[in-house]
Amino acid sequence: MWHYDAPLRDMRYVIEDVLGLPAQWAALPAFAELDAPTARRVLDEAARFATEVLAPTNAPGDLEGCSFADGEVRTPRGFKQAYRAFVEAGWPALACDPAVGGQGLPQVLNAALYEMLAAANHAWTMYPGLLHGAYECLHLHASDELKQRYLGKVVSGEWLSTMCLTEAQAGSDLGLLATRAMPAADGSYHLKGTKIFISGGEHDLTDNIVHLVLARLPDAPAGTRGLSLFLAPKFLPDGARNALRCDGIEKKMGIKGSATCVMNFDGATGWLVGEAHRGLQAMFAMMNAARLHVALQGLAHAQNAHRNAVVYAHERLQSRAPVRGDAKGSADPIVLHPAMRRTLLRQRVLVEGARLVAYEAAHLIDLAAHAADAAERERAQEQAALLTPVLKAFLTDNGFALASDALQVFGGHGYVHDWGVEQCVRDARIAMIYEGSNQIQAIDLVLRKLVADGGRRFAAWLEALAAALPAGGAHGAAAAAQLRRLGALAADVVAASREDAELPYRVADDLLRATALALVAQAWARADAVSARPEHAGDAFHAAKRESAAHCFAHLAPEFEHALAQARAGWRPFAQVALLSLA
């Protein structure tokens, strides 16, 4: 049966051994008092909550789902109790500013927490998943009055929050949003419009819900430049129910315990957050945090799928393996079959390599906020911005693909509900779509992060990645070669886009994938150098890391080559005639 075990040893390996974060925290005043033992205790307690409190609600919550009646949503049994325990333990405040009630711990510990939560119960995690982004948005952009009224409640998790962007006619094109906001005499605004696909728009987990809503003022210019951001609570400060309402919840493929709502804001009262017509800029603080958390959802599904597939592959006896070793009997564990080992090893390499890259991205966010040197803060911010679309797209692609591979390991048993892997496949699929579909992430990387400045930031980033490779390591030269070839492709894309405006769009998906695979290779080159140290000789854990690194460079290198070739094929325009004709 499906089970969750938090990969604590692997998390500590990334945080302590490869990234060496405890020493880096000591150099940052914000984290100077945080040491490795304290970080380990945080991870241990997060694992206890995820495995003992949250994971038991996953499969029952999928079967029960949410119910809707008379504008009210009831979450599955056990969700409310789990959320109460989550708040009482202080988890929502983990990485928030102590000045507003937070614990002030690093983003990497928050990333590890949310990886565990999403693996234990993705649907439940959707409810608190936007809290940190809402905190960032209000902390940076809200008025003092709004901060006083709402920020502390969001930081503590006493009130949950939503991000209300999408409308039926607009989809991902925010320039087409039509929700309106009319100024009122008392300084508030009256909203009018309907939003769809709103995660946690209505539920029974908290007494109040803080909705952050994009809308247009009467004098707003067209497009995204005319969007403003408003805070509209479920209950107003005087205790009265706001006019907003939930008109229904979606019947979905997966994450059935997460209420995905149609929200009607006609007549609702809201207050402006930040400057008029600059709502998208204010919400980007929330969206970028959300995109990192979505990437971690992909990592969580891939990790849990891999772990369960490995356990099953050791237990399932079927056919004789080509090389039996010391196996006995008429059938062998399927883990001895080469096809299964290939699947399981590829999963492991992608999962563990991605974790290293994701946790380093979380640390970059901390450096961007807390490094003493302004130039270092700027470099960290640029690198985090480059990593965000890559991680969101690549890790969620892998979350679904590797869960599907795990289902293949289970065979026919995987296709039925009782074993749990089919829920993992269904739940993982949505992450490729929301918070900006993965195609949008690729376009963001290539158009806004690469072509926009002539490739300057991208090239500097690749140089920094190459400089971080170990000198003389077993795989450093191969990883450096991949980074050089990626840099050459990126430079060619920048040059060719001056004459072919569509080319960046044609190559975006493949260039992003090539970038991600090069990042995974760079991560494994560094990990291999760590595990090759003399003090780790004879240690089975580190020996396994070295085997995984070797597998990465032997068997994922062709995938990198394929991504480069696919991108180069994008120089030839796609045919249009057959697709543009409905005949």
C-alpha positions as a printed NumPy array, in Angstrom:
array([[  0.   ,   0.   ,   0.   ],
       [  1.04 ,   3.602,  -0.65 ],
       [  3.205,   4.987,   2.144],
       [  5.166,   8.149,   2.867],
       [  8.591,   8.174,   4.499],
       [ 10.263,  11.574,   4.635],
       [ 13.719,  11.409,   2.97 ],
       [ 15.44 ,  13.09 ,   5.901],
       [ 18.9  ,  11.661,   5.232],
       [ 18.813,  12.905,   1.653],
       [ 17.591,  16.329,   2.782],
       [ 20.408,  16.626,   5.317],
       [ 22.89 ,  15.491,   2.674],
       [ 21.872,  18.375,   0.403],
       [ 21.649,  21.006,   3.153],
       [ 24.723,  20.081,   5.164],
       [ 27.102,  18.085,   2.964],
       [ 26.698,  19.45 ,  -0.562],
       [ 25.475,  23.02 ,  -0.074],
       [ 27.169,  23.527,   3.302],
       [ 24.374,  25.817,   4.413],
       [ 25.043,  25.866,   8.186],
       [ 28.36 ,  27.639,   7.527],
       [ 26.654,  30.049,   5.126],
       [ 23.903,  30.786,   7.651],
       [ 26.553,  31.696,  10.213],
       [ 27.716,  34.475,   7.865],
       [ 24.218,  35.958,   7.585],
       [ 23.064,  38.005,  10.606],
       [ 19.458,  36.893,  10.061],
       [ 20.424,  33.229,  10.619],
       [ 23.636,  33.518,  12.646],
       [ 22.147,  31.625,  15.594],
       [ 20.906,  28.708,  13.478],
       [ 23.142,  25.636,  13.522],
       [ 22.919,  22.196,  11.924],
       [ 21.443,  20.413,  14.985],
       [ 18.643,  22.977,  15.237],
       [ 17.881,  22.659,  11.518],
       [ 17.803,  18.881,  11.916],
       [ 15.259,  19.164,  14.734],
       [ 13.048,  21.343,  12.513],
       [ 13.219,  18.745,   9.735],
       [ 12.538,  15.897,  12.154],
       [  9.429,  17.601,  13.543],
       [  8.199,  18.453,  10.045],
       [  8.62 ,  14.804,   9.068],
       [  6.705,  13.68 ,  12.141],
       [  3.781,  15.957,  11.273],
       [  3.801,  14.926,   7.606],
       [  3.968,  11.187,   8.244],
       [  1.907,  10.811,  11.417],
       [ -0.731,  13.55 ,  11.114],
       [ -1.084,  14.436,   7.436],
       [ -0.326,  11.301,   5.392],
       [ -3.194,   9.279,   6.943],
       [ -5.678,  11.821,   5.511],
       [ -4.443,  11.477,   1.916],
       [ -6.189,   8.407,   0.485],
       [ -9.455,   8.889,   2.471],
       [ -9.537,  12.54 ,   1.422],
       [ -9.194,  11.551,  -2.227],
       [-12.174,   9.193,  -1.948],
       [-14.364,  11.612,   0.008],
       [-13.423,  14.863,  -1.721],
       [-14.95 ,  18.218,  -0.866],
       [-18.685,  18.822,  -0.694],
       [-20.563,  21.994,  -1.621],
       [-24.005,  23.133,  -0.478],
       [-25.612,  26.576,  -0.14 ],
       [-22.372,  28.403,  -0.808],
       [-20.44 ,  26.485,   1.855],
       [-17.593,  23.981,   1.338],
       [-16.818,  21.108,   3.67 ],
       [-13.346,  19.582,   3.41 ],
       [-12.756,  15.834,   3.907],
       [-12.734,  14.325,   7.366],
       [ -9.461,  14.925,   9.192],
       [ -8.418,  17.972,   7.153],
       [ -9.593,  20.508,   9.727],
       [ -7.927,  18.699,  12.617],
       [ -4.675,  18.411,  10.671],
       [ -4.756,  22.115,   9.851],
       [ -5.394,  23.019,  13.486],
       [ -2.34 ,  20.969,  14.505],
       [ -0.31 ,  22.638,  11.737],
       [ -1.141,  26.113,  13.044],
       [ -0.672,  25.222,  16.697],
       [  2.827,  23.944,  15.917],
       [  3.716,  27.276,  14.283],
       [  4.534,  25.894,  10.832],
       [  2.95 ,  28.73 ,   8.78 ],
       [  5.31 ,  31.274,  10.405],
       [  8.474,  29.25 ,   9.806],
       [ 10.188,  31.551,   7.27 ],
       [  8.36 ,  34.808,   8.046],
       [  9.929,  37.957,   9.506],
       [ 10.133,  37.843,  13.332],
       [  9.081,  41.506,  13.364],
       [  5.571,  40.446,  12.282],
       [  5.335,  37.232,  14.275],
       [  7.403,  34.875,  12.143],
       [ 10.155,  32.509,  13.2  ],
       [ 12.725,  33.924,  10.795],
       [ 14.125,  30.581,   9.623],
       [ 15.674,  30.089,   6.15 ],
       [ 13.661,  29.461,   3.031],
       [ 15.384,  26.104,   2.488],
       [ 13.781,  24.737,   5.658],
       [ 10.433,  26.029,   4.438],
       [ 11.101,  24.32 ,   1.1  ],
       [ 11.855,  21.029,   2.852],
       [  8.686,  21.406,   4.934],
       [  6.502,  21.927,   1.864],
       [  8.146,  19.078,  -0.022],
       [  7.121,  16.815,   2.86 ],
       [  3.603,  18.251,   3.089],
       [  2.915,  17.872,  -0.633],
       [  4.208,  14.295,  -0.628],
       [  2.047,  13.43 ,   2.387],
       [ -1.143,  15.062,   1.049],
       [ -0.974,  17.374,  -1.958],
       [ -4.662,  18.309,  -1.801],
       [ -4.459,  19.431,   1.847],
       [ -1.251,  21.338,   1.181],
       [ -3.068,  23.496,  -1.355],
       [ -4.793,  25.333,   1.511],
       [ -1.688,  26.621,   3.365],
       [  0.399,  26.61 ,   0.19 ],
       [ -0.361,  30.258,  -0.61 ],
       [  0.213,  31.581,   2.898],
       [  3.861,  32.494,   2.454],
       [  3.202,  34.21 ,  -0.86 ],
       [  0.334,  36.189,   0.693],
       [  2.631,  37.131,   3.559],
       [  5.279,  38.409,   1.111],
       [  2.701,  40.374,  -0.857],
       [  1.147,  42.062,   2.184],
       [  4.473,  42.56 ,   3.952],
       [  5.953,  44.378,   0.951],
       [  2.956,  46.243,  -0.467],
       [  0.024,  46.612,   1.943],
       [ -0.731,  49.785,   3.858],
       [  0.055,  49.924,   7.563],
       [ -3.66 ,  49.673,   8.322],
       [ -4.059,  46.495,   6.258],
       [ -0.908,  45.027,   7.73 ],
       [ -2.148,  45.641,  11.243],
       [ -5.494,  44.053,  10.472],
       [ -4.464,  41.042,   8.351],
       [ -0.721,  40.351,   8.245],
       [ -0.405,  38.755,  11.671],
       [ -3.362,  36.459,  11.008],
       [ -1.802,  35.333,   7.708],
       [  1.634,  34.802,   9.249],
       [  0.199,  32.634,  12.029],
       [ -2.096,  30.738,   9.655],
       [ -5.131,  31.701,  11.73 ],
       [ -6.606,  32.979,   8.449],
       [ -5.901,  31.359,   5.1  ],
       [ -5.487,  33.283,   1.846],
       [ -6.211,  32.942,  -1.865],
       [ -4.817,  34.344,  -5.093],
       [ -7.697,  35.342,  -7.386],
       [ -6.476,  35.899, -10.937],
       [ -8.105,  33.595, -13.458],
       [-11.347,  34.405, -15.295],
       [-13.17 ,  32.203, -17.773],
       [-12.542,  34.432, -20.801],
       [ -8.916,  35.195, -19.91 ],
       [ -7.185,  31.986, -18.828],
       [ -3.486,  32.785, -18.527],
       [ -3.819,  36.06 , -20.447],
       [ -4.156,  38.444, -17.52 ],
       [ -4.488,  41.383, -19.888],
       [ -8.038,  40.17 , -20.611],
       [ -9.211,  40.272, -16.985],
       [-12.519,  42.08 , -16.628],
       [-13.235,  42.218, -12.874],
       [-13.894,  45.838, -11.841],
       [-13.295,  47.903,  -8.714],
       [-15.263,  51.102,  -8.026],
       [-13.985,  53.549,  -5.386],
       [-16.249,  54.143,  -2.382],
       [-16.436,  57.266,  -0.252],
       [-14.809,  55.595,   2.765],
       [-11.642,  54.644,   0.866],
       [-12.693,  51.064,   0.168],
       [-13.703,  49.641,  -3.218],
       [-16.712,  47.743,  -4.522],
       [-15.706,  44.761,  -6.646],
       [-17.649,  43.203,  -9.516],
       [-16.592,  40.064, -11.357],
       [-16.146,  36.314, -11.204],
       [-12.943,  34.324, -10.79 ],
       [-12.497,  30.623, -11.571],
       [-10.071,  27.879, -10.45 ],
       [ -9.564,  29.537,  -7.066],
       [ -7.823,  27.083,  -4.743],
       [ -9.266,  27.299,  -1.25 ],
       [-11.733,  30.014,  -2.243],
       [-14.176,  28.601,   0.317],
       [-13.596,  25.982,   3.031],
       [-14.15 ,  25.177,   6.69 ],
       [-10.528,  25.243,   7.884],
       [-10.368,  28.849,   9.138],
       [-12.886,  31.41 ,  10.358],
       [-11.874,  33.973,   7.753],
       [-10.299,  33.858,   4.269],
       [ -8.169,  36.708,   2.894],
       [ -8.747,  36.97 ,  -0.858],
       [ -6.204,  38.85 ,  -2.976],
       [ -8.023,  39.874,  -6.147],
       [ -6.809,  41.431,  -9.394],
       [ -9.295,  43.971, -10.791],
       [ -9.483,  47.163, -12.861],
       [-10.212,  50.682, -11.636],
       [-12.483,  52.885, -13.768],
       [ -9.521,  54.803, -15.241],
       [ -7.375,  51.724, -15.79 ],
       [ -5.396,  51.438, -19.043],
       [ -5.895,  48.326, -21.123],
       [ -3.896,  45.158, -20.635],
       [ -1.843,  44.088, -17.648],
       [ -0.764,  47.667, -16.941],
       [ -4.303,  48.419, -15.86 ],
       [ -4.545,  45.816, -13.104],
       [ -4.739,  46.706,  -9.439],
       [ -4.668,  44.392,  -6.433],
       [ -7.357,  44.332,  -3.747],
       [ -7.762,  42.553,  -0.44 ],
       [-11.313,  41.27 ,   0.05 ],
       [-11.895,  39.215,   3.209],
       [-14.667,  36.686,   3.657],
       [-15.684,  38.576,   6.802],
       [-15.326,  42.347,   7.108],
       [-13.621,  44.037,  10.072],
       [-16.984,  44.634,  11.785],
       [-17.764,  40.91 ,  11.619],
       [-20.326,  41.176,   8.811],
       [-20.172,  38.699,   5.941],
       [-18.7  ,  40.253,   2.802],
       [-20.828,  40.088,  -0.361],
       [-18.422,  37.689,  -2.099],
       [-19.593,  34.091,  -2.463],
       [-18.607,  30.697,  -3.796],
       [-20.867,  29.627,  -6.668],
       [-19.537,  26.077,  -6.871],
       [-16.496,  23.786,  -6.801],
       [-14.917,  21.919,  -9.687],
       [-15.096,  18.149, -10.123],
       [-11.477,  17.415, -10.9  ],
       [ -9.119,  14.701, -12.09 ],
       [ -7.058,  14.883,  -8.901],
       [ -6.356,  16.771,  -5.651],
       [-10.   ,  16.132,  -4.845],
       [ -9.623,  17.215,  -1.227],
       [ -8.671,  20.712,  -2.408],
       [-11.666,  22.96 ,  -3.05 ],
       [-11.231,  24.582,  -6.47 ],
       [-13.863,  27.304,  -6.46 ],
       [-15.814,  29.633,  -8.708],
       [-15.811,  32.903,  -6.754],
       [-18.301,  35.709,  -7.371],
       [-17.189,  39.115,  -6.088],
       [-20.216,  41.154,  -7.181],
       [-20.766,  43.791,  -4.504],
       [-17.839,  42.659,  -2.37 ],
       [-15.836,  45.233,  -0.423],
       [-12.081,  45.347,  -0.849],
       [ -9.087,  47.558,  -0.135],
       [ -6.25 ,  48.516,  -2.474],
       [ -2.931,  46.73 ,  -1.908],
       [  0.032,  48.736,  -3.185],
       [ -0.297,  51.32 ,  -5.938],
       [ -3.156,  51.661,  -8.373],
       [ -2.521,  49.987, -11.761],
       [  0.491,  48.139, -10.301],
       [ -1.338,  45.143,  -8.925],
       [  0.505,  42.605, -11.012],
       [  3.833,  43.807,  -9.639],
       [  2.463,  43.463,  -6.095],
       [  1.118,  39.995,  -6.809],
       [  4.368,  38.811,  -8.389],
       [  5.823,  38.462,  -4.881],
       [  3.046,  35.977,  -4.229],
       [  3.258,  34.276,  -7.611],
       [  7.016,  33.653,  -7.508],
       [  6.791,  32.113,  -4.049],
       [  3.875,  30.022,  -5.274],
       [  5.863,  28.82 ,  -8.306],
       [  8.692,  27.549,  -6.13 ],
       [  6.156,  25.701,  -3.973],
       [  4.564,  24.182,  -7.084],
       [  8.003,  22.999,  -8.205],
       [  8.354,  21.34 ,  -4.806],
       [  4.996,  19.617,  -5.367],
       [  6.455,  18.035,  -8.489],
       [  9.533,  16.985,  -6.545],
       [  7.332,  15.572,  -3.774],
       [  5.296,  13.395,  -6.132],
       [  8.42 ,  12.155,  -7.918],
       [ 10.142,  11.34 ,  -4.62 ],
       [  7.187,   9.481,  -3.145],
       [  6.486,   7.623,  -6.386],
       [ 10.118,   6.547,  -6.569],
       [ 10.245,   5.412,  -2.956],
       [  7.092,   3.329,  -3.221],
       [  8.178,   1.856,  -6.551],
       [ 11.526,   0.767,  -5.058],
       [  9.796,  -0.927,  -2.138],
       [  7.361,  -2.702,  -4.471],
       [ 10.141,  -3.753,  -6.841],
       [ 11.934,  -5.508,  -3.967],
       [  8.786,  -7.311,  -2.851],
       [  7.212,  -8.281,  -6.18 ],
       [  8.366, -11.679,  -7.497],
       [  7.941, -12.182, -11.221],
       [  9.948, -14.096, -13.856],
       [ 13.588, -14.999, -13.689],
       [ 16.104, -12.198, -14.017],
       [ 18.835, -12.513, -16.681],
       [ 21.438, -12.373, -13.911],
       [ 19.989, -13.885, -10.756],
       [ 22.771, -13.273,  -8.262],
       [ 21.957, -15.19 ,  -5.068],
       [ 18.197, -15.182,  -5.718],
       [ 16.346, -18.454,  -5.155],
       [ 13.018, -19.837,  -6.304],
       [ 11.125, -19.868,  -9.563],
       [ 10.747, -16.058,  -9.759],
       [ 12.939, -13.088,  -8.797],
       [ 12.172,  -9.669,  -7.333],
       [ 11.518,  -7.392, -10.271],
       [ 14.214,  -5.008,  -9.034],
       [ 16.679,  -7.524, -10.54 ],
       [ 15.259,  -6.999, -14.03 ],
       [ 17.22 ,  -4.433, -16.099],
       [ 14.091,  -2.619, -17.315],
       [ 13.029,  -1.97 , -13.713],
       [ 16.499,  -0.886, -12.599],
       [ 16.703,   1.529, -15.5  ],
       [ 13.378,   3.099, -14.51 ],
       [ 14.202,   3.267, -10.811],
       [ 17.717,   4.651, -11.297],
       [ 16.489,   7.356, -13.673],
       [ 13.88 ,   8.345, -11.1  ],
       [ 16.497,   8.511,  -8.363],
       [ 18.918,  10.636, -10.385],
       [ 16.237,  13.129, -11.387],
       [ 14.659,  13.34 ,  -7.93 ],
       [ 17.838,  13.78 ,  -5.939],
       [ 19.479,  16.085,  -8.466],
       [ 16.362,  18.244,  -8.598],
       [ 16.226,  18.488,  -4.809],
       [ 19.728,  19.932,  -4.74 ],
       [ 18.861,  22.543,  -7.369],
       [ 15.562,  23.447,  -5.677],
       [ 17.098,  23.847,  -2.234],
       [ 19.873,  25.98 ,  -3.673],
       [ 17.208,  28.193,  -5.258],
       [ 15.592,  28.6  ,  -1.842],
       [ 18.96 ,  29.628,  -0.408],
       [ 19.387,  32.172,  -3.213],
       [ 16.126,  33.771,  -2.101],
       [ 17.613,  34.122,   1.379],
       [ 20.821,  35.608,  -0.01 ],
       [ 18.822,  38.077,  -2.084],
       [ 17.136,  39.28 ,   1.091],
       [ 19.885,  39.021,   3.694],
       [ 23.378,  39.078,   2.156],
       [ 25.46 ,  41.965,   3.496],
       [ 26.903,  42.894,   0.091],
       [ 24.557,  44.654,  -2.336],
       [ 26.215,  43.08 ,  -5.369],
       [ 25.774,  39.619,  -3.87 ],
       [ 22.097,  40.351,  -3.196],
       [ 21.635,  41.414,  -6.82 ],
       [ 23.396,  38.309,  -8.188],
       [ 21.304,  36.051,  -5.973],
       [ 18.112,  37.761,  -7.084],
       [ 19.017,  37.376, -10.755],
       [ 19.911,  33.706, -10.354],
       [ 16.738,  32.961,  -8.38 ],
       [ 14.682,  34.648, -11.094],
       [ 16.344,  32.482, -13.746],
       [ 15.835,  29.322, -11.722],
       [ 12.148,  29.871, -10.91 ],
       [ 10.648,  29.054, -14.357],
       [ 13.13 ,  26.2  , -14.894],
       [ 12.256,  24.562, -11.59 ],
       [  8.521,  25.064, -11.899],
       [  8.389,  23.484, -15.35 ],
       [ 11.017,  20.747, -15.043],
       [ 10.11 ,  19.489, -11.587],
       [  6.38 ,  19.347, -12.317],
       [  7.011,  17.619, -15.664],
       [  9.023,  15.063, -13.715],
       [  6.418,  14.802, -10.972],
       [  3.875,  13.509, -13.46 ],
       [  6.243,  11.533, -15.694],
       [  8.036,   9.768, -12.847],
       [  4.745,   8.985, -11.11 ],
       [  3.601,   7.434, -14.38 ],
       [  6.845,   5.45 , -14.505],
       [  6.167,   4.248, -10.967],
       [  2.729,   3.067, -12.05 ],
       [  4.461,   1.029, -14.742],
       [  6.614,  -0.619, -12.073],
       [  3.425,  -1.638, -10.229],
       [  1.97 ,  -2.997, -13.462],
       [ -1.733,  -3.818, -13.394],
       [ -1.854,  -3.291,  -9.624],
       [ -0.795,   0.314, -10.19 ],
       [ -3.845,   0.997, -12.311],
       [ -6.301,   0.219,  -9.525],
       [ -6.994,   2.505,  -6.605],
       [ -5.966,   0.217,  -3.751],
       [ -2.211,   0.611,  -4.268],
       [ -2.223,   4.436,  -4.293],
       [  0.014,   5.145,  -7.259],
       [ -2.896,   6.05 ,  -9.559],
       [ -3.849,   8.845,  -7.142],
       [ -0.27 ,  10.096,  -7.26 ],
       [ -0.44 ,  10.241, -11.073],
       [ -3.768,  12.09 , -11.008],
       [ -2.705,  14.535,  -8.318],
       [  0.652,  15.304,  -9.954],
       [ -0.838,  16.297, -13.314],
       [ -2.318,  19.645, -12.264],
       [  1.028,  21.131, -11.217],
       [  2.107,  21.306, -14.86 ],
       [ -0.809,  23.663, -15.539],
       [ -1.331,  26.087, -12.678],
       [  0.785,  29.062, -11.554],
       [  1.595,  29.573, -15.23 ],
       [  1.591,  26.5  , -17.456],
       [  4.967,  24.966, -18.184],
       [  4.942,  26.367, -21.717],
       [  4.488,  29.84 , -20.217],
       [  7.427,  29.174, -17.882],
       [  9.593,  28.279, -20.885],
       [  8.579,  31.446, -22.729],
       [  9.312,  33.478, -19.595],
       [ 12.8  ,  31.965, -19.399],
       [ 13.677,  32.548, -23.046],
       [ 11.89 ,  35.837, -23.781],
       [ 12.168,  37.7  , -20.49 ],
       [ 15.224,  36.157, -18.888],
       [ 17.426,  35.406, -21.923],
       [ 16.601,  37.454, -25.026],
       [ 15.476,  40.613, -23.209],
       [ 18.997,  41.602, -22.116],
       [ 20.915,  39.985, -24.944],
       [ 21.792,  36.956, -22.845],
       [ 23.88 ,  38.859, -20.265],
       [ 22.299,  37.425, -17.103],
       [ 22.016,  33.916, -18.507],
       [ 25.684,  33.855, -19.537],
       [ 26.79 ,  35.179, -16.14 ],
       [ 24.694,  32.491, -14.453],
       [ 26.301,  29.721, -16.51 ],
       [ 29.725,  31.088, -15.615],
       [ 28.817,  30.977, -11.916],
       [ 27.571,  27.39 , -12.274],
       [ 30.82 ,  26.367, -13.985],
       [ 32.891,  28.105, -11.317],
       [ 31.071,  26.099,  -8.61 ],
       [ 32.15 ,  22.77 , -10.131],
       [ 34.779,  20.834,  -8.191],
       [ 38.317,  20.992,  -9.523],
       [ 39.455,  17.578, -10.678],
       [ 36.25 ,  15.773,  -9.821],
       [ 35.174,  12.666, -11.704],
       [ 32.4  ,  14.463, -13.573],
       [ 33.353,  18.147, -13.419],
       [ 34.678,  18.289, -16.974],
       [ 31.555,  16.641, -18.405],
       [ 29.276,  19.014, -16.5  ],
       [ 31.317,  22.023, -17.626],
       [ 31.047,  20.851, -21.227],
       [ 27.252,  20.709, -20.949],
       [ 27.195,  24.247, -19.564],
       [ 29.362,  25.486, -22.458],
       [ 27.129,  23.844, -25.045],
       [ 24.048,  25.288, -23.358],
       [ 25.678,  28.714, -23.421],
       [ 26.397,  28.388, -27.143],
       [ 22.773,  27.461, -27.818],
       [ 21.519,  30.392, -25.747],
       [ 23.807,  32.826, -27.586],
       [ 22.578,  31.518, -30.935],
       [ 18.956,  31.929, -29.83 ],
       [ 19.621,  35.551, -28.861],
       [ 21.288,  36.267, -32.206],
       [ 18.694,  34.47 , -34.347],
       [ 15.757,  36.072, -32.552],
       [ 16.759,  39.461, -33.972],
       [ 15.719,  38.237, -37.415],
       [ 13.055,  35.675, -36.449],
       [ 10.671,  36.923, -33.764],
       [  8.928,  33.548, -33.47 ],
       [ 12.091,  31.503, -32.956],
       [ 12.332,  31.986, -29.15 ],
       [  8.796,  30.619, -28.832],
       [  9.601,  27.587, -30.99 ],
       [ 12.692,  26.611, -28.997],
       [ 11.535,  27.624, -25.502],
       [ 10.416,  24.234, -24.172],
       [ 13.529,  22.443, -25.382],
       [ 15.917,  25.149, -24.211],
       [ 14.339,  25.031, -20.755],
       [ 14.699,  21.266, -20.625],
       [ 18.32 ,  21.447, -21.752],
       [ 18.939,  24.038, -19.034],
       [ 17.342,  21.841, -16.384],
       [ 19.322,  18.758, -17.419],
       [ 22.554,  20.754, -17.329],
       [ 21.64 ,  21.924, -13.817],
       [ 21.038,  18.335, -12.723],
       [ 24.421,  17.319, -14.17 ],
       [ 26.15 ,  20.195, -12.377],
       [ 24.447,  19.179,  -9.135],
       [ 25.547,  15.552,  -9.448],
       [ 29.125,  16.541, -10.275],
       [ 29.235,  18.491,  -7.01 ],
       [ 27.53 ,  15.719,  -5.039],
       [ 29.94 ,  13.12 ,  -6.39 ],
       [ 32.912,  15.198,  -5.277],
       [ 31.465,  15.417,  -1.772],
       [ 30.782,  11.679,  -1.53 ],
       [ 34.245,  10.878,  -2.909],
       [ 35.982,  12.455,   0.085],
       [ 38.229,  10.053,   2.022],
       [ 36.146,  10.262,   5.165],
       [ 33.196,   8.727,   3.276],
       [ 35.119,   5.698,   1.983],
       [ 33.231,   2.487,   2.675],
       [ 30.001,   4.304,   3.555],
       [ 27.086,   2.706,   1.682],
       [ 25.07 ,   5.947,   1.541],
       [ 27.864,   7.867,  -0.159],
       [ 28.697,   4.921,  -2.415],
       [ 25.086,   5.022,  -3.654],
       [ 25.435,   8.759,  -4.36 ],
       [ 28.519,   8.089,  -6.466],
       [ 26.697,   5.37 ,  -8.406],
       [ 23.813,   7.765,  -9.026],
       [ 26.215,  10.43 , -10.285],
       [ 27.79 ,   7.941, -12.68 ],
       [ 24.33 ,   6.931, -13.907],
       [ 23.475,  10.592, -14.501],
       [ 26.454,  11.168, -16.79 ],
       [ 26.086,   7.844, -18.579],
       [ 22.342,   7.767, -19.111],
       [ 20.976,  11.326, -18.798],
       [ 23.64 ,  12.865, -21.023],
       [ 21.824,  11.572, -24.157],
       [ 18.667,  13.304, -22.925],
       [ 20.621,  16.564, -22.731],
       [ 21.893,  16.009, -26.276],
       [ 18.365,  15.317, -27.447],
       [ 17.074,  18.544, -25.875],
       [ 19.809,  20.51 , -27.639],
       [ 18.977,  18.84 , -30.946],
       [ 15.278,  19.514, -30.494],
       [ 15.995,  23.167, -29.811],
       [ 18.196,  23.413, -32.904],
       [ 15.375,  21.879, -34.933],
       [ 13.288,  24.88 , -33.882],
       [ 15.242,  27.048, -36.312],
       [ 12.932,  25.619, -38.962],
       [  9.446,  27.21 , -38.648],
       [  6.549,  24.938, -37.846],
       [  4.087,  24.202, -40.646],
       [  0.836,  26.158, -40.397],
       [ -1.402,  25.268, -43.333],
       [ -2.695,  21.951, -42.001],
       [ -3.36 ,  23.336, -38.526],
       [ -4.957,  26.606, -39.593],
       [ -7.502,  24.849, -41.757],
       [-10.595,  23.342, -40.126],
       [-11.417,  21.308, -43.208]])
